[in-house]
Amino acid sequence: MLTYLDFEKKLKNIQDDIESAVIRGDIHAQNILSKELEDEVKVLYSNLTDYQKLQLARHPDRPYSMDYIEIFLTDSYEIHGDRHFKDDLAIVCFIGKIQGQTTMVIAEEKGRGTKNKIIRNFGMPNPEGYRKALRVAKIAEKFNIPILMLVDTAGAYPGIGAEQRGQSEAIARNLLEFSSLKVPTVAVVIGEGGSGGALAISVADRLAMMEYSIFSVISPEGCSAILWNDPLKVENATKSLKVIPEYLYQAKLIDAIIKEPIVGAHRDKVGAADAIAEYFLTSLKEIRSDKNFLANRYNKIMSYGVFSESPIV
């Protein structure tokens, strides 16, 4: 059963009417309502606010990493464990093929359903998850396999155990090691890109965001609580943080925005998966054709945060 957000209520009403017409066998009504639904989708999704895009990034029907992996990765084999502590299921690692291209996939997985969400720790990795990601990346480097990273987390797990096992060191180590991997790397934010938990697997030659995804140093809820002492001012915080792809692309913090199907990834998972696969394969060709891709990666990373000031007159 589809889930509709508050601002999608009109879509739900039209869809309910379509289902009623199907039950009645009224083909004429179905055609009229289907056209009405298509037009309403175009109008609604072309006028979304920043906060509505945040809601779409967290939509309960939005595809998670495992959904995408099951669609575009063939001959897949999952790699487990960090060889130090345990296997963190908030991060999944697979080797397989995307349209015949052997690929290593490293992804954050939130889990579907209460039981699975608990198993996946709601997509918030522990240090062992990041160490597993690094171990797998080194395997990819050894065998010259390109890496695709799917980012989707509210943030790294902030528990006492995670801190005791070196959460900050694990993230910092990944930032260092991923910046110098000698194989092409592509990262895509598919839902939430939260703080260091997202950065730990998003240092890459190409960093893209899905059209309805977010990337931020802190959640809008956390920001509104800190700045305004009011967690209800989430809409203000969302706009102030500039979390949506358009702002980040303008600031040259990401390389591309991957367009989603007109109904959003939450309504067309296959279309969204195809868009990610196409972006990955296109980026891979570009990176491989560049003999200086490692130097270019370094220069891109070092350019983050650069700004200039005009002299005061």
VENJOGI-V333791 format. One record per pair of residues at least 12 apart in sequence whose ideal C-beta (glycine too) atoms are under 10 Angstrom apart, sorted by the first residue. I is the first residue (numbers start at 1). J is the second residue. D is the distance in whole Angstrom. If there is no record, write none. Layout:
I;J;D
I;J;D
This chain:
1;61;9
2;15;7
2;60;10
2;61;6
2;266;8
2;267;8
3;59;7
3;60;5
3;61;5
3;62;10
3;266;8
4;59;10
4;61;9
5;52;8
5;55;5
5;56;7
5;58;10
5;59;7
5;60;9
5;61;10
5;266;9
6;52;9
6;55;8
7;44;7
7;47;10
7;48;8
7;49;9
7;51;9
7;52;6
7;55;8
7;56;9
8;40;10
8;41;9
8;44;7
8;45;10
8;52;9
8;55;9
8;56;9
8;59;9
8;264;9
8;266;10
8;267;10
10;36;10
10;37;9
10;40;6
10;41;10
10;43;10
10;44;7
11;37;7
11;40;6
11;41;7
11;44;7
11;45;10
11;263;9
11;267;9
13;37;10
13;40;10
14;33;6
14;34;9
14;36;6
14;37;5
14;38;10
14;39;10
14;40;6
14;41;9
15;33;9
15;34;10
15;37;7
16;33;10
17;29;8
17;30;9
17;32;10
17;33;5
17;36;9
17;37;9
18;30;6
18;31;10
18;32;10
18;33;5
18;34;6
18;36;9
18;37;7
19;33;10
20;33;9
21;33;6
21;34;9
37;263;9
38;262;8
38;263;9
41;262;6
41;263;6
41;264;9
41;267;9
42;262;7
42;263;10
44;263;10
45;211;9
45;212;9
45;260;9
45;261;10
45;262;7
45;263;8
45;264;7
46;262;9
48;211;10
48;212;8
48;244;9
48;264;10
49;235;8
49;238;8
49;239;8
49;244;10
50;214;9
50;220;9
50;235;8
50;236;10
50;237;10
50;238;5
50;239;5
50;240;9
50;241;9
50;242;8
50;243;7
50;244;5
50;246;9
50;247;9
51;220;8
51;234;7
51;235;4
51;236;9
51;237;9
51;238;5
51;239;7
51;243;10
51;244;10
52;212;9
52;235;9
52;238;9
52;244;10
53;211;8
53;212;5
53;213;8
53;214;7
53;238;8
53;243;8
53;244;5
53;245;9
53;246;9
54;192;9
54;212;9
54;213;10
54;214;6
54;216;9
54;219;9
54;220;6
54;234;8
54;235;9
54;237;10
54;238;5
54;239;10
54;241;10
54;243;7
54;244;8
55;212;9
55;234;10
55;238;9
56;191;9
56;210;10
56;211;9
56;212;4
56;213;9
56;214;9
56;244;10
56;260;9
56;264;6
56;265;8
56;266;7
57;152;9
57;189;9
57;190;9
57;191;5
57;192;6
57;193;9
57;209;10
57;210;8
57;211;10
57;212;6
57;213;5
57;214;5
57;215;10
57;243;9
57;244;8
57;245;10
57;265;10
57;266;10
58;110;10
58;154;9
58;191;7
58;192;7
58;212;10
58;213;10
58;214;8
59;191;8
59;212;8
59;264;7
59;265;8
59;266;4
59;267;9
60;112;9
60;266;8
61;112;10
61;264;9
61;265;9
61;266;4
61;267;8
61;269;9
62;110;9
62;152;9
62;190;8
62;191;6
62;192;10
62;210;9
62;212;8
62;213;9
62;260;10
62;264;8
62;265;6
62;266;4
62;267;10
62;269;9
62;272;9
63;112;10
63;150;10
63;152;9
63;190;7
63;191;8
63;210;9
63;265;5
63;266;7
63;268;9
63;269;5
63;270;9
63;272;6
63;273;7
63;276;9
64;92;10
64;107;9
64;108;9
64;109;6
64;110;5
64;111;7
64;112;7
64;116;10
64;120;9
64;123;8
64;150;9
64;152;6
64;190;8
64;191;7
64;269;10
65;91;9
65;92;6
65;94;10
65;105;8
65;106;9
65;107;4
65;108;6
65;109;5
65;110;8
65;120;10
65;123;9
65;149;10
65;150;4
65;151;9
65;152;6
65;153;10
65;188;10
65;190;7
65;191;9
66;92;7
66;94;9
66;107;8
66;109;5
66;110;9
66;111;8
66;112;8
66;116;9
66;120;9
66;150;9
67;109;9
67;112;8
67;190;9
67;265;9
67;269;6
67;270;10
67;272;9
67;273;8
68;105;9
68;107;8
68;148;10
68;150;6
68;152;10
68;188;9
68;190;7
68;265;9
68;269;8
68;270;10
68;272;7
68;273;5
68;274;10
68;276;6
68;277;9
69;92;7
69;94;6
69;96;8
69;98;10
69;105;6
69;107;7
69;109;9
69;148;10
69;150;8
69;273;9
70;94;10
70;269;9
70;273;9
71;269;7
71;270;6
71;271;10
71;272;9
71;273;4
71;274;8
71;276;9
71;277;8
72;96;9
72;97;9
72;98;5
72;99;8
72;103;9
72;105;9
72;148;9
72;270;9
72;273;5
72;274;7
72;276;7
72;277;4
72;278;10
72;280;9
72;281;10
73;94;6
73;95;9
73;96;4
73;97;7
73;98;6
73;99;10
73;103;7
73;105;6
73;148;9
73;273;9
73;277;9
74;96;6
74;97;5
74;98;8
74;99;8
74;100;8
75;94;10
75;95;9
75;96;5
75;97;5
75;100;10
75;102;9
76;94;5
76;95;7
76;96;3
76;97;8
76;98;10
76;103;9
76;105;8
77;93;10
77;94;7
77;95;5
77;96;7
78;92;7
78;93;7
78;94;5
78;95;8
78;96;9
78;105;10
79;92;9
79;93;4
79;94;7
79;95;7
79;104;8
79;105;10
79;106;9
79;132;8
79;135;8
79;136;5
79;139;7
80;92;9
80;93;8
80;132;8
80;136;10
81;93;9
81;128;8
81;131;9
81;132;6
81;135;8
81;136;10
82;126;9
82;127;8
82;128;4
82;129;8
82;130;8
82;131;4
82;132;4
82;133;9
82;134;8
82;135;6
82;136;9
82;170;9
83;128;9
83;131;8
83;132;8
83;135;6
84;127;9
84;128;7
84;131;6
84;132;9
84;135;9
84;165;9
84;170;10
85;126;8
85;127;8
85;128;4
85;129;10
85;131;8
85;132;9
85;161;10
85;165;6
86;126;9
86;128;6
86;129;10
86;132;9
87;128;7
87;129;9
87;132;7
88;120;9
88;121;8
88;124;10
88;125;6
88;126;5
88;127;8
88;128;5
88;129;3
88;130;8
88;131;8
88;132;6
88;133;9
88;157;9
88;162;10
89;109;7
89;111;8
89;116;9
89;119;6
89;120;5
89;121;7
89;123;10
89;125;9
89;126;10
89;129;8
89;132;10
90;107;10
90;108;6
90;109;6
90;110;8
90;111;8
90;119;9
90;120;5
90;121;5
90;122;8
90;123;6
90;124;6
90;125;4
90;126;7
90;128;9
90;129;5
90;130;10
90;132;10
90;153;7
90;156;9
90;157;7
90;197;9
91;106;7
91;107;7
91;108;6
91;109;7
91;120;9
91;121;10
91;123;9
91;125;5
91;126;9
91;128;9
91;129;4
91;130;7
91;131;9
91;132;6
91;133;5
91;136;9
91;149;10
91;153;9
91;197;10
91;200;9
91;201;7
92;105;8
92;106;8
92;107;5
92;108;8
92;109;5
92;120;9
92;129;9
92;132;9
92;133;10
92;136;10
92;150;9
93;105;7
93;106;5
93;107;8
93;129;10
93;132;6
93;133;7
93;135;8
93;136;4
93;137;9
93;139;9
93;140;9
93;147;10
94;106;8
94;107;8
94;136;9
94;148;10
95;136;8
95;139;8
95;140;8
95;143;9
95;145;7
98;146;9
98;148;7
98;273;10
98;276;9
98;277;5
98;278;10
98;280;6
98;281;7
98;284;9
99;274;10
99;277;6
99;278;9
99;280;9
99;281;6
100;281;10
101;145;9
101;146;7
101;148;10
101;277;9
101;280;8
101;281;6
101;284;7
101;285;10
102;140;10
102;143;9
102;144;9
102;145;6
102;146;8
103;140;9
103;145;7
103;146;6
103;147;7
103;148;6
103;186;9
103;277;10
103;280;8
103;281;9
103;284;9
104;136;6
104;137;7
104;139;7
104;140;4
104;141;9
104;143;9
104;145;5
104;146;7
104;147;5
104;148;7
104;149;9
104;183;8
104;185;9
105;136;9
105;140;10
105;147;8
105;148;5
105;149;8
105;150;7
105;280;10
106;129;10
106;130;10
106;132;9
106;133;5
106;134;9
106;136;6
106;137;7
106;140;9
106;147;6
106;148;8
106;149;5
106;150;8
106;151;10
106;178;10
106;185;9
106;187;9
106;200;10
106;201;6
107;123;10
107;133;9
107;148;8
107;149;7
107;150;4
107;151;8
107;152;7
107;153;10
107;188;9
107;190;8
107;201;8
108;120;9
108;123;5
108;124;8
108;125;6
108;129;8
108;133;9
108;149;9
108;150;7
108;151;6
108;152;5
108;153;4
108;154;10
108;156;10
108;189;10
108;190;9
108;191;9
108;192;9
108;193;9
108;194;10
108;197;8
108;198;8
108;200;9
108;201;7
108;202;10
109;121;10
109;122;10
109;123;6
109;125;10
109;129;10
109;150;9
109;152;7
109;153;9
110;122;6
110;123;3
110;124;9
110;152;6
110;153;7
110;154;8
110;191;8
110;192;9
111;123;7
121;153;10
121;157;6
121;159;9
121;162;10
122;153;9
122;154;7
122;157;9
123;152;6
123;153;5
123;154;7
123;155;9
123;157;9
123;191;9
123;192;8
123;194;9
123;197;9
124;153;6
124;154;6
124;155;6
124;156;6
124;157;4
124;158;8
124;159;9
124;162;9
124;194;9
124;197;7
125;153;7
125;155;9
125;156;6
125;157;6
125;162;9
125;167;9
125;170;9
125;171;9
125;197;6
125;200;8
125;201;9
126;156;8
126;157;5
126;159;8
126;161;7
126;162;5
126;163;10
126;165;7
126;166;10
126;167;7
126;170;8
127;156;8
127;157;9
127;161;9
127;162;6
127;163;9
127;164;9
127;165;5
127;166;5
127;167;5
127;168;9
127;169;7
127;170;4
127;171;8
127;173;9
127;200;10
128;162;9
128;165;7
128;166;10
128;167;10
128;170;8
129;153;10
129;156;8
129;157;8
129;162;9
129;167;10
129;170;8
129;197;9
129;200;9
129;201;9
130;156;8
130;166;10
130;167;8
130;169;9
130;170;4
130;171;6
130;172;10
130;173;8
130;174;5
130;175;10
130;196;10
130;197;9
130;200;5
130;201;7
131;165;9
131;166;9
131;169;10
131;170;6
131;173;8
131;174;8
132;170;10
133;147;10
133;149;8
133;170;9
133;174;7
133;177;10
133;178;9
133;200;7
133;201;5
134;170;8
134;173;7
134;174;5
134;176;10
134;177;6
134;178;8
134;181;10
134;200;9
134;201;9
137;149;9
137;174;8
137;177;7
137;178;6
137;181;6
137;183;8
137;185;8
137;201;9
138;177;8
138;181;8
140;181;8
140;182;10
140;183;6
140;184;10
140;185;9
141;177;9
141;180;9
141;181;5
141;182;6
141;183;5
141;185;10
142;182;10
142;183;9
143;183;9
144;182;8
144;183;6
144;184;10
145;183;6
145;184;9
146;181;10
146;183;6
146;184;4
146;185;7
146;186;7
146;205;9
146;280;8
146;281;10
146;283;9
146;284;5
146;287;8
146;288;8
147;178;9
147;181;7
147;183;6
147;184;7
147;185;5
147;186;7
147;187;9
147;201;9
147;204;8
147;205;9
147;280;10
147;284;10
148;184;10
148;185;8
148;186;5
148;187;8
148;188;7
148;204;9
148;206;10
148;276;8
148;277;9
148;279;10
148;280;5
148;281;10
148;283;9
148;284;9
149;178;8
149;185;7
149;186;7
149;187;4
149;188;7
149;189;9
149;198;10
149;200;10
149;201;5
149;202;6
149;203;9
149;204;6
149;207;9
150;186;10
150;187;8
150;188;6
150;189;8
150;190;5
150;191;9
150;201;8
150;202;10
150;210;10
150;276;8
151;187;6
151;188;7
151;189;4
151;190;7
151;191;8
151;192;8
151;193;5
151;194;9
151;197;9
151;198;5
151;199;9
151;200;9
151;201;6
151;202;5
151;204;10
151;207;9
151;208;10
151;209;9
151;210;10
151;213;8
151;215;8
152;188;9
152;189;7
152;190;5
152;191;4
152;192;6
152;193;8
152;194;9
152;197;10
152;198;8
152;201;10
152;210;10
152;213;8
153;189;10
153;191;8
153;192;6
153;193;7
153;194;5
153;195;9
153;196;10
153;197;5
153;198;6
153;200;9
153;201;9
154;191;9
154;192;6
154;193;9
154;194;5
154;195;8
154;197;7
154;198;9
154;216;10
154;219;6
154;221;10
154;222;10
155;192;8
155;193;9
155;194;4
155;195;4
155;196;7
155;197;4
155;198;7
155;216;10
155;217;10
155;218;8
155;219;7
155;222;9
156;168;9
156;170;8
156;171;6
156;194;8
156;195;7
156;196;6
156;197;3
156;198;9
156;199;9
156;200;7
157;197;8
158;195;10
158;197;9
167;196;9
167;197;9
167;200;10
168;196;8
170;196;10
170;200;7
171;195;9
171;196;5
171;197;7
171;198;10
171;199;7
171;200;4
171;201;10
172;196;8
172;199;10
172;200;9
173;200;9
174;196;9
174;199;8
174;200;4
174;201;7
174;202;10
174;203;7
175;196;8
175;199;6
175;200;7
175;201;10
175;202;9
175;203;6
175;301;9
176;203;9
177;203;9
178;199;9
178;200;8
178;201;7
178;202;8
178;203;4
178;204;7
178;297;10
178;301;10
179;203;5
179;204;9
179;294;9
179;297;7
179;298;7
179;300;10
179;301;6
179;302;10
180;203;9
180;294;7
180;297;8
180;298;8
180;301;10
181;203;9
181;204;9
181;205;9
181;294;9
181;297;9
182;293;9
182;294;7
183;205;9
183;287;9
183;288;10
183;293;10
183;294;10
184;204;9
184;205;6
184;206;8
184;280;10
184;283;8
184;284;6
184;285;9
184;286;9
184;287;4
184;288;6
184;290;9
184;293;7
184;294;10
184;297;9
185;201;10
185;202;9
185;203;8
185;204;4
185;205;5
185;206;8
185;207;9
185;283;9
185;284;10
185;287;8
185;293;10
185;297;8
186;204;6
186;205;7
186;206;5
186;207;8
186;208;7
186;255;9
186;256;10
186;276;9
186;279;8
186;280;5
186;281;9
186;282;10
186;283;5
186;284;7
186;286;10
186;287;8
187;199;10
187;201;7
187;202;4
187;203;7
187;204;4
187;205;9
187;206;7
187;207;5
187;208;7
187;209;9
187;254;9
187;255;9
187;280;10
188;202;9
188;204;9
188;206;9
188;207;8
188;208;5
188;209;7
188;210;7
188;213;9
188;254;10
188;256;9
188;258;7
188;275;10
188;276;6
188;279;7
188;280;7
188;283;10
189;202;7
189;207;8
189;208;7
189;209;4
189;210;6
189;213;5
189;214;8
189;215;5
189;245;8
189;248;9
189;254;8
189;258;9
190;208;10
190;209;8
190;210;5
190;212;10
190;213;6
190;258;9
190;260;10
190;265;8
190;272;8
190;273;10
190;276;7
191;209;10
191;210;7
191;212;9
191;213;6
191;214;8
191;265;9
191;266;10
192;213;7
192;214;6
192;215;8
192;216;8
192;219;8
192;243;9
193;207;9
193;209;7
193;210;10
193;213;7
193;214;6
193;215;4
193;216;7
193;217;10
193;243;9
193;248;9
193;254;10
194;214;8
194;215;8
194;216;7
194;217;9
194;218;8
194;219;6
194;222;10
194;243;10
195;215;10
195;216;7
195;217;6
195;218;6
195;219;8
195;222;9
196;217;9
198;214;10
198;215;7
198;216;9
198;217;10
199;215;9
199;217;9
202;215;8
202;254;9
203;297;8
203;300;10
203;301;7
204;255;9
204;283;9
204;287;9
204;297;8
204;300;9
204;301;10
205;255;9
205;283;7
205;284;9
205;286;9
205;287;5
205;288;10
205;290;9
205;293;6
205;294;9
205;296;7
205;297;5
205;300;8
206;254;9
206;255;5
206;256;7
206;279;8
206;280;8
206;282;9
206;283;4
206;284;9
206;286;8
206;287;7
206;293;10
206;297;9
206;300;9
207;248;9
207;253;8
207;254;5
207;255;5
207;256;8
207;283;10
207;300;9
207;301;10
208;245;8
208;249;9
208;254;6
208;255;6
208;256;4
208;257;7
208;258;5
208;275;10
208;276;9
208;279;6
208;280;9
208;283;8
209;243;10
209;244;8
209;245;4
209;246;9
209;248;7
209;249;8
209;253;10
209;254;5
209;255;9
209;256;8
209;257;6
209;258;7
210;245;8
210;257;8
210;258;5
210;259;9
210;260;6
210;264;10
210;265;6
210;272;7
210;275;8
210;276;8
210;279;10
211;244;9
211;245;7
211;246;9
211;257;6
211;258;6
211;259;5
211;260;4
211;261;9
211;264;8
211;265;8
211;272;9
211;275;9
212;244;8
212;245;8
212;260;6
212;264;6
212;265;7
212;266;8
212;272;10
213;243;9
213;244;8
213;245;7
213;248;10
213;254;10
213;257;9
213;258;9
213;260;9
213;265;9
214;238;8
214;241;9
214;242;10
214;243;4
214;244;6
214;245;8
214;248;9
215;241;10
215;242;9
215;243;6
215;244;8
215;245;8
215;247;9
215;248;6
215;253;8
215;254;7
216;237;9
216;238;9
216;241;5
216;242;8
216;243;4
216;244;9
216;248;9
217;241;8
217;243;9
218;237;9
218;241;7
218;243;10
219;231;10
219;234;9
219;237;8
219;238;10
219;241;9
219;243;9
220;233;9
220;234;5
220;235;8
220;236;9
220;237;4
220;238;4
220;239;9
220;240;9
220;241;6
220;243;7
221;233;9
221;234;6
221;237;7
221;238;9
222;234;10
222;237;8
223;236;9
223;237;4
223;238;8
223;240;7
223;241;6
223;243;9
224;236;7
224;237;4
224;238;9
224;240;9
224;241;10
225;237;9
227;240;8
227;241;10
228;240;10
244;257;9
245;257;4
245;258;9
251;304;9
251;305;10
251;307;10
252;300;9
252;303;7
252;304;8
252;306;9
253;303;10
253;304;7
253;305;9
255;279;10
255;283;8
255;300;8
256;279;7
256;282;10
256;283;8
257;279;10
258;272;8
258;275;5
258;276;6
258;278;9
258;279;5
258;280;10
259;271;10
259;272;9
259;275;6
259;279;10
260;272;5
260;275;7
260;276;10
261;274;9
261;275;8
